[in-house]
């Protein structure tokens, strides 16, 4: 399957212009959600995630009305009646979208900005094997973010979010089994200082992945 990866970075100076151009494309409920964010960074990350959906649909020669986005019980956005699947993640200054054309292939992505964290606090969410991999590593922090983004991407591909305990499944040879479904996970190298993984119920051929960085100016009209 062909997979499109779009990502962009936030910019404080562009925030007013992005709001002016982007808010009218969104539902009233989502506009109200953005207005409740206290940090401009969080509002812009959420806004850009939706604008990336619109940009990604053009790649597949589809148009989309962002006001028609639906949400699953686990708050995963989707387009009703569409064969386009997508998922969004953001961390730090980057928001990333993965998108593909298919029928229930399951698709999830997770990105994390590497930062100082007390890895021990997550010990109870790891299997014994995962604990050995992370805590016996020469770089526990780096291996923790690999563990975390792999698991988060798979849970998002599954669709039931954190209702599935993180330690209830293990990843071996870049794949795992949940509810009789096999999920495959691959690493994406997007930006220095970030760890990112994509997951799907279909094995992704690296040659079929298109990665594009989008300048936020693309969403600002004169």
Phi and psi restraints in degrees (value plus and minus 20) as a CYANA .aco file:
   2 UNK   PHI    -104.1   -64.1
   2 UNK   PSI     112.6   152.6
   3 UNK   PHI    -143.4  -103.4
   3 UNK   PSI     110.8   150.8
   4 UNK   PHI    -126.1   -86.1
   4 UNK   PSI     110.4   150.4
   5 UNK   PHI    -137.5   -97.5
   5 UNK   PSI      98.6   138.6
   6 UNK   PHI    -137.6   -97.6
   6 UNK   PSI     117.1   157.1
   7 UNK   PHI    -163.5  -123.5
   7 UNK   PSI     136.1   176.1
   8 UNK   PHI    -169.9  -129.9
   8 UNK   PSI     148.5   188.5
   9 UNK   PHI    -137.2   -97.2
   9 UNK   PSI     130.0   170.0
  10 UNK   PHI    -103.6   -63.6
  10 UNK   PSI     135.0   175.0
  11 UNK   PHI    -165.3  -125.3
  11 UNK   PSI     104.4   144.4
  12 UNK   PHI     -82.5   -42.5
  12 UNK   PSI     -60.4   -20.4
  13 UNK   PHI     -83.8   -43.8
  13 UNK   PSI     -45.8    -5.8
  14 UNK   PHI    -111.0   -71.0
  14 UNK   PSI     -23.8    16.2
  15 UNK   PHI     -79.3   -39.3
  15 UNK   PSI     -69.6   -29.6
  16 UNK   PHI     -79.0   -39.0
  16 UNK   PSI     -61.3   -21.3
  17 UNK   PHI     -87.1   -47.1
  17 UNK   PSI     -58.7   -18.7
  18 UNK   PHI     -85.7   -45.7
  18 UNK   PSI     -59.0   -19.0
  19 UNK   PHI     -85.3   -45.3
  19 UNK   PSI     -63.4   -23.4
  20 UNK   PHI     -79.8   -39.8
  20 UNK   PSI     -59.8   -19.8
  21 UNK   PHI    -109.3   -69.3
  21 UNK   PSI     -46.6    -6.6
  22 UNK   PHI    -119.0   -79.0
  22 UNK   PSI     -50.2   -10.2
  23 UNK   PHI     -80.0   -40.0
  23 UNK   PSI     -59.0   -19.0
  24 UNK   PHI     -85.2   -45.2
  24 UNK   PSI     -37.0     3.0
  25 UNK   PHI    -103.8   -63.8
  25 UNK   PSI     -30.1     9.9
  26 UNK   PHI    -125.8   -85.8
  26 UNK   PSI     140.2   180.2
  27 UNK   PHI     -87.8   -47.8
  27 UNK   PSI     138.5   178.5
  28 UNK   PHI     -79.8   -39.8
  28 UNK   PSI     -59.7   -19.7
  29 UNK   PHI     -82.6   -42.6
  29 UNK   PSI     -60.5   -20.5
  30 UNK   PHI     -92.7   -52.7
  30 UNK   PSI     -55.2   -15.2
  31 UNK   PHI     -80.9   -40.9
  31 UNK   PSI     -61.7   -21.7
  32 UNK   PHI     -86.1   -46.1
  32 UNK   PSI     -56.5   -16.5
  33 UNK   PHI     -82.7   -42.7
  33 UNK   PSI     -63.9   -23.9
  34 UNK   PHI     -82.6   -42.6
  34 UNK   PSI     -57.6   -17.6
  35 UNK   PHI     -87.4   -47.4
  35 UNK   PSI     -38.8     1.2
  36 UNK   PHI    -106.5   -66.5
  36 UNK   PSI     -31.6     8.4
  37 UNK   PHI     -87.8   -47.8
  37 UNK   PSI     116.8   156.8
  38 UNK   PHI    -105.5   -65.5
  38 UNK   PSI     -47.2    -7.2
  39 UNK   PHI    -124.0   -84.0
  39 UNK   PSI     113.9   153.9
  40 UNK   PHI     -82.1   -42.1
  40 UNK   PSI     -51.0   -11.0
  41 UNK   PHI     -79.6   -39.6
  41 UNK   PSI     -65.6   -25.6
  42 UNK   PHI     -86.1   -46.1
  42 UNK   PSI     -60.5   -20.5
  43 UNK   PHI     -84.1   -44.1
  43 UNK   PSI     -62.8   -22.8
  44 UNK   PHI     -90.8   -50.8
  44 UNK   PSI     -57.3   -17.3
  45 UNK   PHI     -79.6   -39.6
  45 UNK   PSI     -64.6   -24.6
  46 UNK   PHI     -86.8   -46.8
  46 UNK   PSI     -62.0   -22.0
  47 UNK   PHI     -83.1   -43.1
  47 UNK   PSI     -67.9   -27.9
  48 UNK   PHI     -83.6   -43.6
  48 UNK   PSI     -53.1   -13.1
  49 UNK   PHI     -78.5   -38.5
  49 UNK   PSI     -62.8   -22.8
  50 UNK   PHI     -89.5   -49.5
  50 UNK   PSI     -58.4   -18.4
  51 UNK   PHI     -88.9   -48.9
  51 UNK   PSI     -49.9    -9.9
  52 UNK   PHI     -86.9   -46.9
  52 UNK   PSI     -52.7   -12.7
  53 UNK   PHI     -79.8   -39.8
  53 UNK   PSI     -66.7   -26.7
  54 UNK   PHI     -81.7   -41.7
  54 UNK   PSI     -61.5   -21.5
  55 UNK   PHI     -86.3   -46.3
  55 UNK   PSI     -61.4   -21.4
  56 UNK   PHI     -85.9   -45.9
  56 UNK   PSI     -55.9   -15.9
  57 UNK   PHI     -83.3   -43.3
  57 UNK   PSI     -50.6   -10.6
  58 UNK   PHI     -83.8   -43.8
  58 UNK   PSI     -54.7   -14.7
  59 UNK   PHI     -80.9   -40.9
  59 UNK   PSI     -55.0   -15.0
  60 UNK   PHI    -115.6   -75.6
  60 UNK   PSI      -3.5    36.5
  61 UNK   PHI      38.4    78.4
  61 UNK   PSI      19.7    59.7
  62 UNK   PHI    -143.2  -103.2
  62 UNK   PSI     129.6   169.6
  63 UNK   PHI    -124.2   -84.2
  63 UNK   PSI     135.2   175.2
  64 UNK   PHI    -162.7  -122.7
  64 UNK   PSI     121.3   161.3
  65 UNK   PHI    -120.7   -80.7
  65 UNK   PSI      87.0   127.0
  66 UNK   PHI     -82.6   -42.6
  66 UNK   PSI     -39.0     1.0
  67 UNK   PHI     -90.7   -50.7
  67 UNK   PSI     -35.1     4.9
  68 UNK   PHI    -116.7   -76.7
  68 UNK   PSI     -13.3    26.7
  69 UNK   PHI     -79.4   -39.4
  69 UNK   PSI     115.4   155.4
  70 UNK   PHI    -128.0   -88.0
  70 UNK   PSI     147.6   187.6
  71 UNK   PHI    -154.5  -114.5
  71 UNK   PSI     116.7   156.7
  72 UNK   PHI     -93.0   -53.0
  72 UNK   PSI     154.9   194.9
  73 UNK   PHI     -77.4   -37.4
  73 UNK   PSI     -47.7    -7.7
  74 UNK   PHI    -119.3   -79.3
  74 UNK   PSI       0.2    40.2
  75 UNK   PHI      45.7    85.7
  75 UNK   PSI       8.5    48.5
  76 UNK   PHI    -111.8   -71.8
  76 UNK   PSI     100.3   140.3
  77 UNK   PHI     -90.6   -50.6
  77 UNK   PSI     127.3   167.3
  78 UNK   PHI    -176.0  -136.0
  78 UNK   PSI     147.2   187.2
  79 UNK   PHI    -129.9   -89.9
  79 UNK   PSI      94.5   134.5
  80 UNK   PHI     -82.6   -42.6
  80 UNK   PSI     112.3   152.3
  81 UNK   PHI      56.6    96.6
  81 UNK   PSI     -12.0    28.0
  82 UNK   PHI    -124.4   -84.4
  82 UNK   PSI     126.6   166.6
  83 UNK   PHI    -109.9   -69.9
  83 UNK   PSI     -16.0    24.0
  84 UNK   PHI    -108.6   -68.6
  84 UNK   PSI     105.7   145.7
  85 UNK   PHI    -130.3   -90.3
  85 UNK   PSI     125.2   165.2
  86 UNK   PHI    -172.5  -132.5
  86 UNK   PSI     144.9   184.9
  87 UNK   PHI    -173.9  -133.9
  87 UNK   PSI     131.2   171.2
  88 UNK   PHI    -147.7  -107.7
  88 UNK   PSI     126.6   166.6
  89 UNK   PHI    -167.3  -127.3
  89 UNK   PSI     132.1   172.1
  90 UNK   PHI    -168.8  -128.8
  90 UNK   PSI     132.1   172.1
  91 UNK   PHI    -182.7  -142.7
  91 UNK   PSI     125.6   165.6
  92 UNK   PHI      39.6    79.6
  92 UNK   PSI    -139.3   -99.3
  93 UNK   PHI    -127.9   -87.9
  93 UNK   PSI     -12.7    27.3
  94 UNK   PHI    -139.2   -99.2
  94 UNK   PSI     118.5   158.5
  95 UNK   PHI    -141.8  -101.8
  95 UNK   PSI     117.0   157.0
  96 UNK   PHI    -150.8  -110.8
  96 UNK   PSI     123.8   163.8
  97 UNK   PHI    -142.8  -102.8
  97 UNK   PSI     116.1   156.1
  98 UNK   PHI    -135.5   -95.5
  98 UNK   PSI     123.4   163.4
  99 UNK   PHI    -169.8  -129.8
  99 UNK   PSI     122.6   162.6
 100 UNK   PHI    -169.5  -129.5
 100 UNK   PSI     142.1   182.1
 101 UNK   PHI    -124.9   -84.9
 101 UNK   PSI      95.9   135.9
 102 UNK   PHI     159.5   199.5
 102 UNK   PSI     158.9   198.9
 103 UNK   PHI    -135.8   -95.8
 103 UNK   PSI      85.1   125.1
 104 UNK   PHI      35.1    75.1
 104 UNK   PSI      25.4    65.4
 105 UNK   PHI     -97.6   -57.6
 105 UNK   PSI     -36.4     3.6
 106 UNK   PHI      51.6    91.6
 106 UNK   PSI     100.9   140.9
 107 UNK   PHI    -166.5  -126.5
 107 UNK   PSI     109.2   149.2
 108 UNK   PHI    -165.2  -125.2
 108 UNK   PSI     128.1   168.1
 109 UNK   PHI    -160.8  -120.8
 109 UNK   PSI     126.1   166.1
 110 UNK   PHI    -163.9  -123.9
 110 UNK   PSI     115.0   155.0
 111 UNK   PHI    -147.9  -107.9
 111 UNK   PSI     121.6   161.6
 112 UNK   PHI    -156.5  -116.5
 112 UNK   PSI     115.0   155.0
 113 UNK   PHI     -99.5   -59.5
 113 UNK   PSI     104.5   144.5
 114 UNK   PHI     -85.6   -45.6
 114 UNK   PSI     106.0   146.0
 115 UNK   PHI    -170.5  -130.5
 115 UNK   PSI     148.2   188.2
 116 UNK   PHI     -86.2   -46.2
 116 UNK   PSI     109.7   149.7
 117 UNK   PHI    -169.7  -129.7
 117 UNK   PSI     130.0   170.0
 118 UNK   PHI    -103.7   -63.7
 118 UNK   PSI      72.2   112.2
 119 UNK   PHI     -78.9   -38.9
 119 UNK   PSI     -51.0   -11.0
 120 UNK   PHI     -80.0   -40.0
 120 UNK   PSI     -47.1    -7.1
 121 UNK   PHI     -86.2   -46.2
 121 UNK   PSI     -37.8     2.2
 122 UNK   PHI    -123.6   -83.6
 122 UNK   PSI     -13.0    27.0
 123 UNK   PHI     -78.1   -38.1
 123 UNK   PSI     -60.0   -20.0
 124 UNK   PHI     -89.3   -49.3
 124 UNK   PSI     -33.0     7.0
 125 UNK   PHI    -115.2   -75.2
 125 UNK   PSI     -17.7    22.3
 126 UNK   PHI    -129.2   -89.2
 126 UNK   PSI     130.2   170.2
 127 UNK   PHI     -94.8   -54.8
 127 UNK   PSI     149.0   189.0
 128 UNK   PHI     -79.7   -39.7
 128 UNK   PSI     -60.7   -20.7
 129 UNK   PHI     -84.7   -44.7
 129 UNK   PSI     -61.8   -21.8
 130 UNK   PHI     -86.1   -46.1
 130 UNK   PSI     -57.8   -17.8
 131 UNK   PHI     -81.5   -41.5
 131 UNK   PSI     -62.9   -22.9
 132 UNK   PHI     -84.7   -44.7
 132 UNK   PSI     -61.9   -21.9
 133 UNK   PHI     -81.2   -41.2
 133 UNK   PSI     -64.2   -24.2
 134 UNK   PHI     -98.7   -58.7
 134 UNK   PSI     -70.9   -30.9
 135 UNK   PHI     -98.8   -58.8
 135 UNK   PSI     -40.5    -0.5
 136 UNK   PHI    -113.2   -73.2
 136 UNK   PSI     -17.2    22.8
 137 UNK   PHI     -96.0   -56.0
 137 UNK   PSI     136.2   176.2
 138 UNK   PHI     -91.1   -51.1
 138 UNK   PSI     -41.4    -1.4
 139 UNK   PHI    -156.4  -116.4
 139 UNK   PSI      55.7    95.7
 140 UNK   PHI     -75.9   -35.9
 140 UNK   PSI     -56.9   -16.9
 141 UNK   PHI     -82.9   -42.9
 141 UNK   PSI     -66.9   -26.9
 142 UNK   PHI     -83.5   -43.5
 142 UNK   PSI     -64.7   -24.7
 143 UNK   PHI     -88.5   -48.5
 143 UNK   PSI     -48.8    -8.8
 144 UNK   PHI     -83.2   -43.2
 144 UNK   PSI     -64.4   -24.4
 145 UNK   PHI     -88.6   -48.6
 145 UNK   PSI     -49.2    -9.2
 146 UNK   PHI     -84.1   -44.1
 146 UNK   PSI     -70.5   -30.5
 147 UNK   PHI     -75.6   -35.6
 147 UNK   PSI     -67.7   -27.7
 148 UNK   PHI     -87.1   -47.1
 148 UNK   PSI     -66.9   -26.9
 149 UNK   PHI     -91.0   -51.0
 149 UNK   PSI     -52.2   -12.2
 150 UNK   PHI     -81.7   -41.7
 150 UNK   PSI     -69.0   -29.0
 151 UNK   PHI     -87.0   -47.0
 151 UNK   PSI     -62.2   -22.2
 152 UNK   PHI     -84.3   -44.3
 152 UNK   PSI     -60.9   -20.9
 153 UNK   PHI     -82.1   -42.1
 153 UNK   PSI     -61.6   -21.6
 154 UNK   PHI     -86.6   -46.6
 154 UNK   PSI     -62.8   -22.8
 155 UNK   PHI     -83.1   -43.1
 155 UNK   PSI     -57.3   -17.3
 156 UNK   PHI     -90.4   -50.4
 156 UNK   PSI     -55.2   -15.2
 157 UNK   PHI     -86.5   -46.5
 157 UNK   PSI     -57.6   -17.6
 158 UNK   PHI     -85.6   -45.6
 158 UNK   PSI     -60.9   -20.9
 159 UNK   PHI      82.9   122.9
 159 UNK   PSI     -31.3     8.7
 160 UNK   PHI    -121.9   -81.9
 160 UNK   PSI      -9.8    30.2
 161 UNK   PHI      34.1    74.1
 161 UNK   PSI    -166.6  -126.6
 162 UNK   PHI     -98.9   -58.9
 162 UNK   PSI      -8.1    31.9
 163 UNK   PHI     -90.4   -50.4
 163 UNK   PSI     -35.2     4.8
 164 UNK   PHI    -120.0   -80.0
 164 UNK   PSI      96.8   136.8
 165 UNK   PHI     -79.3   -39.3
 165 UNK   PSI     118.7   158.7
 166 UNK   PHI     -80.2   -40.2
 166 UNK   PSI     -53.9   -13.9
 167 UNK   PHI    -108.1   -68.1
 167 UNK   PSI     -13.4    26.6
 168 UNK   PHI    -103.3   -63.3
 168 UNK   PSI     -25.8    14.2
 169 UNK   PHI    -167.8  -127.8
 169 UNK   PSI     133.6   173.6
 170 UNK   PHI    -141.9  -101.9
 170 UNK   PSI     130.2   170.2
 171 UNK   PHI    -122.7   -82.7
 171 UNK   PSI     104.9   144.9
 172 UNK   PHI    -155.3  -115.3
 172 UNK   PSI     111.3   151.3
 173 UNK   PHI      34.3    74.3
 173 UNK   PSI      20.5    60.5
 174 UNK   PHI      43.6    83.6
 174 UNK   PSI       9.3    49.3
 175 UNK   PHI    -172.1  -132.1
 175 UNK   PSI     142.4   182.4
 176 UNK   PHI    -173.0  -133.0
 176 UNK   PSI     148.9   188.9
 177 UNK   PHI    -141.8  -101.8
 177 UNK   PSI     105.5   145.5
 178 UNK   PHI    -155.2  -115.2
 178 UNK   PSI     104.5   144.5
 179 UNK   PHI      31.3    71.3
 179 UNK   PSI      25.1    65.1
 180 UNK   PHI      49.7    89.7
 180 UNK   PSI     -13.8    26.2
 181 UNK   PHI    -127.3   -87.3
 181 UNK   PSI     114.2   154.2
 182 UNK   PHI    -109.9   -69.9
 182 UNK   PSI     113.8   153.8
 183 UNK   PHI    -139.4   -99.4
 183 UNK   PSI     114.8   154.8
 184 UNK   PHI    -127.0   -87.0
 184 UNK   PSI     125.1   165.1
 185 UNK   PHI    -150.7  -110.7
 185 UNK   PSI     120.7   160.7
 186 UNK   PHI    -155.8  -115.8
 186 UNK   PSI     129.0   169.0
 187 UNK   PHI    -108.4   -68.4
 187 UNK   PSI     123.0   163.0
 188 UNK   PHI    -138.2   -98.2
 188 UNK   PSI     113.0   153.0
 189 UNK   PHI    -119.7   -79.7
 189 UNK   PSI      81.2   121.2
 190 UNK   PHI    -124.8   -84.8
 190 UNK   PSI     -66.2   -26.2
 191 UNK   PHI    -174.0  -134.0
 191 UNK   PSI     127.8   167.8
 192 UNK   PHI     -82.5   -42.5
 192 UNK   PSI     115.8   155.8
 193 UNK   PHI      69.0   109.0
 193 UNK   PSI     -15.0    25.0
 194 UNK   PHI    -145.8  -105.8
 194 UNK   PSI     128.5   168.5
 195 UNK   PHI    -138.2   -98.2
 195 UNK   PSI     111.9   151.9
 196 UNK   PHI    -160.9  -120.9
 196 UNK   PSI     116.9   156.9
 197 UNK   PHI    -154.5  -114.5
 197 UNK   PSI     129.7   169.7
 198 UNK   PHI    -141.4  -101.4
 198 UNK   PSI     122.9   162.9
 199 UNK   PHI    -152.3  -112.3
 199 UNK   PSI     132.0   172.0
 200 UNK   PHI    -181.0  -141.0
 200 UNK   PSI     138.9   178.9
 201 UNK   PHI     -98.2   -58.2
 201 UNK   PSI     -29.5    10.5
 202 UNK   PHI    -132.5   -92.5
 202 UNK   PSI     119.4   159.4
 203 UNK   PHI     -86.5   -46.5
 203 UNK   PSI     110.9   150.9
 204 UNK   PHI    -114.5   -74.5
 204 UNK   PSI     103.3   143.3
 205 UNK   PHI     -99.7   -59.7
 205 UNK   PSI     100.3   140.3
 206 UNK   PHI     -73.2   -33.2
 206 UNK   PSI     -48.8    -8.8
 207 UNK   PHI     -91.2   -51.2
 207 UNK   PSI     -36.3     3.7
 208 UNK   PHI    -116.0   -76.0
 208 UNK   PSI     -17.0    23.0
 209 UNK   PHI    -117.0   -77.0
 209 UNK   PSI     105.4   145.4
 210 UNK   PHI    -128.7   -88.7
 210 UNK   PSI     104.1   144.1
 211 UNK   PHI    -135.6   -95.6
 211 UNK   PSI     105.4   145.4
 212 UNK   PHI    -153.6  -113.6
 212 UNK   PSI     112.4   152.4
 213 UNK   PHI    -111.5   -71.5
 213 UNK   PSI     108.3   148.3
 214 UNK   PHI    -127.1   -87.1
 214 UNK   PSI     106.7   146.7
 215 UNK   PHI     -94.1   -54.1
 215 UNK   PSI     113.3   153.3
 216 UNK   PHI     -78.8   -38.8
 216 UNK   PSI     -40.9    -0.9
 217 UNK   PHI     -81.7   -41.7
 217 UNK   PSI     -41.9    -1.9
 218 UNK   PHI     -78.0   -38.0
 218 UNK   PSI     -48.4    -8.4
 219 UNK   PHI    -114.8   -74.8
 219 UNK   PSI     -19.0    21.0
 220 UNK   PHI    -125.6   -85.6
 220 UNK   PSI      96.7   136.7
 221 UNK   PHI    -119.8   -79.8
 221 UNK   PSI     126.6   166.6
